[in-house]
Amino acid sequence: MRWCLSLVLVLALNLPLWAEDERESVVRGIDDFPAEEVARIIQPDPDRRMPWVDGEVLTYALGWSWFDVGTTEMTITATEWEGQPAWKFTLKTQTNRFADNFYRVRNEVQTYANRAMTRTLYFENDQREGNRSRHYEVRFDREESTAEYINLADPDEKHDPVWIFPGSFDPFGITLFVRSLPLVEGGSYVIPTTNGREPFLTSIEVTGVDERRFRIGRQEAWVVEPEIEDLGGVFRRSRDGSIKIWFSRDRYRYPLRMESSVAVGRFWAELIQVERPNTGVIGEEEQPRLERSGPRRR
């Protein structure tokens, strides 16, 4: 059950955090990465229009195989961070009564990103899982191109700042960054990422378009697959492990479903409610068919 609940959080896209439990801070520089991969780092348009609005709330059911085990609520707020306009993304996760009997989870993640969605400004993760807790933050220094991991639960634990690529995102913010992009079938994106202990280059592919019934209604969606070869934990022990994310194929690009298949089972997070200011609340099976961004697929 512990792997189940942790993996569901990965689906909310705490991807590189798998390495964190198994590795100490790693000092890496640009020369440690393949030149061809560095050359493919995406340079986003800072003037692109964001698909979300201030005050948007997305609610997800979390599950293992056929069982619902909890919920996650993602809130998006227009705010400021240290005097500059920013987006604040909050992710609150909790298990339901059934799962609480096995492994109780009450987690909260916060990310601040600049309004143009070109980099993370600040990241905080407060995890309370079973009898284990962890609370830390990652502070980003744009001028020095560094990130610093700070253990808020143990001030005596010290970590030196690590070098990161300019325009780096945290493991949660990368999901919103992908959502902000004008996705195209066959698109391939390399995104600089860090968990505060090590820099990563996360490769993401748009592998196709899928029309299917989701819990919020029948939708057409982009299918996005991140590479997981650098992830630790259960992925390292699963040769055929995979992660898929379905983003609605419309102007909103909602993350409709996130799913992972590994040796110990199938884990998922699926959108069940959308709340947008001036639109109201849309729940399961109430979502109208979203407008198409291209011709009907046959």
C-alpha positions in Angstrom: 0.0 0.0 0.0 2.9 2.4 0.7 4.1 2.0 -2.9 0.6 2.6 -4.1 0.1 5.9 -2.4 3.6 7.2 -3.1 3.2 6.3 -6.8 -0.1 8.2 -7.0 1.8 11.2 -5.8 4.3 10.6 -8.6 1.3 10.7 -11.0 0.7 14.2 -9.7 4.0 14.5 -11.2 6.6 14.4 -8.5 8.7 12.5 -10.9 12.4 13.0 -10.0 11.6 12.7 -6.3 12.0 8.9 -6.6 15.7 9.4 -6.8 15.7 11.5 -3.7 15.1 8.7 -1.2 18.0 6.7 -2.5 20.6 9.3 -3.3 22.4 12.1 -1.5 22.9 15.4 -3.2 24.7 15.0 -6.5 27.0 17.7 -7.9 26.6 17.9 -11.6 27.4 20.4 -14.3 26.4 21.0 -17.9 29.3 18.8 -19.1 27.7 15.8 -17.3 24.7 15.9 -19.7 24.7 14.7 -23.4 25.2 17.7 -25.6 22.5 16.6 -28.0 20.0 16.5 -25.0 21.1 19.9 -23.8 20.5 21.3 -27.3 16.9 20.1 -27.2 16.0 22.0 -24.0 12.7 23.7 -24.7 12.7 27.5 -24.9 9.0 28.4 -24.2 7.3 31.5 -25.5 7.0 33.8 -22.5 4.0 35.6 -24.1 1.9 32.4 -24.6 -1.6 32.4 -23.1 -2.1 30.2 -20.0 -4.9 27.6 -20.2 -5.9 28.2 -16.5 -7.3 31.1 -14.7 -6.9 32.6 -11.2 -8.9 30.6 -8.7 -9.2 27.3 -10.7 -9.6 24.2 -8.6 -9.2 20.7 -10.0 -10.1 17.6 -7.9 -8.8 14.1 -8.6 -9.7 10.7 -7.4 -6.7 8.6 -6.6 -6.6 4.8 -7.1 -4.8 1.5 -7.1 -6.1 -1.0 -9.6 -10.0 -0.8 -9.2 -9.9 0.8 -5.7 -10.3 4.5 -4.9 -7.8 5.3 -2.2 -8.0 9.1 -1.8 -8.3 12.5 -3.4 -6.1 15.3 -4.5 -7.1 18.9 -4.9 -5.0 21.3 -7.1 -5.6 25.0 -6.7 -4.1 27.7 -8.9 -3.8 31.3 -7.6 -2.4 34.5 -9.2 -0.2 36.0 -6.5 3.3 37.4 -5.9 6.6 35.8 -4.8 9.2 38.2 -3.2 7.6 41.2 -5.0 7.2 39.7 -8.5 4.0 38.4 -10.2 3.7 34.7 -9.8 1.5 31.7 -10.0 0.9 29.6 -6.9 0.1 25.9 -7.4 -1.1 24.0 -4.4 -1.6 20.2 -4.3 -3.4 18.7 -1.3 -3.6 14.9 -1.1 -5.3 12.7 1.5 -6.3 9.1 1.7 -9.9 8.0 2.3 -11.1 6.0 5.2 -10.4 2.7 3.5 -6.8 3.6 2.8 -6.3 5.2 6.2 -6.6 1.8 7.7 -3.5 0.7 5.8 -1.4 3.9 5.3 -2.7 7.3 6.2 -1.5 10.2 3.9 -1.9 13.9 4.4 0.4 15.8 2.0 0.6 19.3 0.7 2.9 20.6 -2.1 3.3 24.2 -3.1 5.0 25.6 -6.1 5.5 29.3 -7.1 6.4 30.0 -10.7 6.9 33.2 -12.6 3.8 34.5 -14.5 5.3 33.7 -17.9 5.8 30.0 -16.7 9.5 29.9 -17.7 10.9 28.8 -14.3 10.1 27.8 -10.7 10.6 30.4 -8.0 10.0 28.3 -4.9 8.9 24.8 -4.0 7.7 23.3 -0.7 6.7 19.7 0.1 5.1 18.7 3.4 4.6 14.9 3.5 2.9 13.0 6.3 2.6 9.3 5.3 2.0 6.6 7.8 4.5 7.0 10.6 6.9 8.9 8.4 7.0 12.7 7.8 9.2 15.0 5.7 9.0 18.8 5.3 11.4 20.6 3.0 11.7 23.5 0.7 13.7 24.3 -2.4 14.9 27.8 -3.0 15.9 28.9 -6.5 18.5 31.5 -7.2 18.2 32.7 -10.8 21.4 34.9 -10.8 23.6 32.0 -9.5 21.7 29.3 -11.4 21.4 27.2 -8.2 18.8 25.5 -6.1 19.1 24.9 -2.3 17.3 22.0 -0.5 16.4 23.0 3.0 15.0 20.5 5.5 12.4 22.4 7.5 12.0 19.5 9.9 15.7 19.3 10.8 17.5 22.7 10.7 20.8 20.9 11.5 20.7 19.0 8.2 22.7 21.0 5.7 22.9 20.9 2.0 25.0 23.0 -0.3 23.2 24.7 -3.2 23.5 22.7 -6.4 23.9 24.0 -9.9 20.8 23.8 -12.1 19.9 24.7 -15.7 18.4 28.1 -16.3 14.6 27.8 -16.5 14.4 24.8 -14.2 11.2 23.5 -12.8 10.4 21.5 -9.7 8.9 18.0 -9.8 5.3 19.3 -9.4 5.6 22.5 -11.4 6.7 20.6 -14.5 3.2 19.2 -14.9 1.8 22.7 -15.1 4.6 23.8 -17.4 3.6 21.0 -19.8 0.0 22.0 -19.6 1.0 25.5 -20.6 2.6 24.4 -23.8 0.8 24.3 -27.2 1.0 20.5 -27.5 1.3 18.8 -30.9 1.2 15.1 -31.8 4.7 13.7 -32.0 6.1 16.7 -30.0 9.2 16.0 -27.9 10.3 18.3 -25.1 13.3 18.3 -22.8 12.6 20.2 -19.6 15.2 21.1 -17.0 14.1 20.0 -13.6 15.5 19.7 -10.0 14.4 18.4 -6.6 17.0 20.7 -4.9 19.5 17.9 -4.6 20.3 17.3 -8.2 19.6 18.7 -11.7 17.7 16.6 -14.2 16.7 16.8 -17.8 13.2 15.3 -18.1 12.2 14.1 -21.6 8.5 14.2 -22.5 6.9 12.9 -25.6 3.4 13.5 -27.0 2.7 10.0 -28.2 -0.7 10.4 -29.7 -4.3 11.5 -29.4 -6.9 9.3 -27.6 -10.6 9.7 -27.5 -12.1 7.9 -24.5 -14.5 8.1 -21.6 -13.1 9.7 -18.5 -14.9 10.0 -15.2 -15.7 13.6 -16.1 -17.1 12.7 -19.5 -16.0 11.6 -23.0 -13.1 13.6 -24.1 -10.4 13.8 -26.8 -6.9 14.0 -25.2 -3.2 14.4 -25.9 -1.3 11.4 -24.5 2.0 12.5 -22.9 4.6 10.1 -21.7 7.7 11.1 -19.6 10.8 9.0 -19.7 11.4 7.3 -16.4 14.8 5.8 -16.8 16.4 8.2 -14.3 13.8 7.5 -11.6 14.6 5.3 -8.6 12.3 3.5 -6.3 9.9 1.0 -7.7 10.6 2.1 -11.3 14.1 0.9 -11.1 12.8 -2.6 -10.3 10.2 -2.5 -13.1 11.5 -3.1 -16.6 8.2 -2.3 -18.2 7.2 0.6 -15.9 5.5 3.5 -17.6 3.7 6.8 -16.9 1.0 8.3 -19.1 -0.8 11.6 -18.7 -3.9 12.6 -20.7 -4.3 16.3 -21.3 -7.6 17.5 -22.8 -7.3 18.4 -26.5 -8.7 21.9 -26.2 -7.8 25.3 -25.0 -7.9 24.3 -21.3 -5.5 21.3 -21.6 -6.8 19.8 -18.3 -4.7 16.9 -16.9 -7.6 14.4 -17.2 -5.8 11.3 -16.1 -2.4 10.2 -14.9 -1.5 6.6 -14.8 1.5 4.4 -13.9 2.0 0.7 -14.5 4.8 -1.0 -12.6 5.5 -4.5 -11.2 3.3 -4.0 -8.2 0.2 -2.8 -10.0 -1.5 0.0 -11.8 -1.9 3.4 -10.1 -3.9 6.3 -11.3 -5.3 9.8 -10.6 -8.3 11.0 -12.6 -10.1 14.4 -12.8 -13.5 14.3 -11.2 -14.3 18.0 -10.7 -13.4 21.3 -12.3 -14.1 24.7 -10.6 -13.4 27.9 -12.6 -14.5 31.4 -11.5 -17.5 32.6 -13.5 -18.1 29.0 -14.8 -19.1 27.1 -11.7 -18.5 23.6 -10.7 -18.5 20.7 -13.1 -18.4 17.2 -11.7 -18.3 13.6 -12.9 -20.2 13.0 -16.2 -21.4 16.7 -16.2 -18.6 18.0 -18.4 -19.8 18.9 -21.9 -17.8 17.6 -24.8 -14.9 20.0 -25.0 -14.2 21.8 -28.3 -11.8 20.2 -30.6 -8.5 21.7 -31.6 -8.3 19.9 -34.9 -10.2 17.7 -37.3 -12.0 14.6 -36.0 -9.7 11.6 -35.8 -10.9 8.3 -37.4 
